[in-house]
């Protein structure tokens, strides 16, 4: 009983998550149940103590808390933009008023937004979690169940009766083209220059558990859509905690780039100044170059190499080129690195929604894998993106590990193939 009470106290104090080790898959899965995890918690501590020093566990718990906490760190956490995708299959674009179309299939629900990258990253072996609020409604319950079925921790997904779970309607035609209808297409987060230039870290906007998750993660990912629900105080605190704990901040502005460049350049500039890695499409990066002639904030951005001159913390810029593959620009190299995309037949492409998120998950997995070169990471990213295009839908219907393996065969890369077999 005393050990159990101590466990509950430690769990509340440091936001500890316990691990359930699944021998059948050789992967760590997280769960929020104190009762189920208590015995594993004790076993984890006991195993970290050398045999010669294994006194009764109750006398050693306090000495091993930091080691257990470190062992339970995340590879990736996302902040904001947890939503439900409502997928509607239409015949063709454009959609015109008074011109009716047949519904190609029944309307489907899927975990979307930041969940897309989390699900694919989890399938690639990363330990991930979303940090966000959801409504106390059926949509929120749907997201929770979807993530848990993918062995993704939902401990930091907070249900709030005063909120509604975010929704995004995705229209997809028979050729895989799509468009989004959502409430966060034009982010409204403001920029506070006083707070941005201060040394304040904690603004008391993040929950203590969210602070701990960020501090104990290798990567924090924020996308452009999240900027509609996150206050600047929350963003500032998250990035300050990231910097303090050497958590790398990845920024993916996505389709909000045009809106942010035109209406909120100072906020965008602030985020770029804190980013370690920037993910863009060819269209999105053109928005910056276009803005260099119109905005003083981005007047020095005329090429990708200029990003490294202006933003000193930025180490990598990745440009997604669709079926053509991707380009990577590194601070450590002067030349651009290009990797061709996986060649798919037109009949194999069903839906491109979520392909960019899958690409990001693949690239991040590669960079976190110590045996990978930048080329290996880019090939894995292309394979993950291509595999998702072969499915119709987002969330749980994105690329499976088997599909990524099949697409990766295109590169005939033994290092990549060996890695994918290892995480099966």
Buried (B, 14 or more C-beta within 10 A) or exposed (E): EEEEEBBEEBBEEBBBBBBEEEEEEEBBBBBBEBEEBBEBBBBBBBEBBEEEEEEEBEEBBEEBBEEBBEBBBBBBBBBBBBBBBBBBBBEEBEEEEEEEBEEBEEEBBBBBBBBBBBBBBBBBBBBBBBBBBBBBBEBBBBBBEBBBEBBBBBBBBBBEEEBEBBBBBBBBBEEBBBBBEBEBBBBEBEBBEEBBEEEEEEBEBBBEBBBBBBBBBBBBBBBBBBBBBBBBBBBBBBBBBBBEBEBBBBBBBBBBBBBBBBEBBBBBBBBBBBBBBBBBBEEBBEBBBBBBEEBEBBEEBEEBBBBBEBBEBBBBBBBBBBBEBBBBBBBEEEEEBBBBBBEBEEEEBBBBBBBBBBBBBBBBBBBBBEEBEBBBBBBBBBBBBBBBBBBBBBBBBBBBBEBBBBBBEBBEBEBBBEBBEEBE
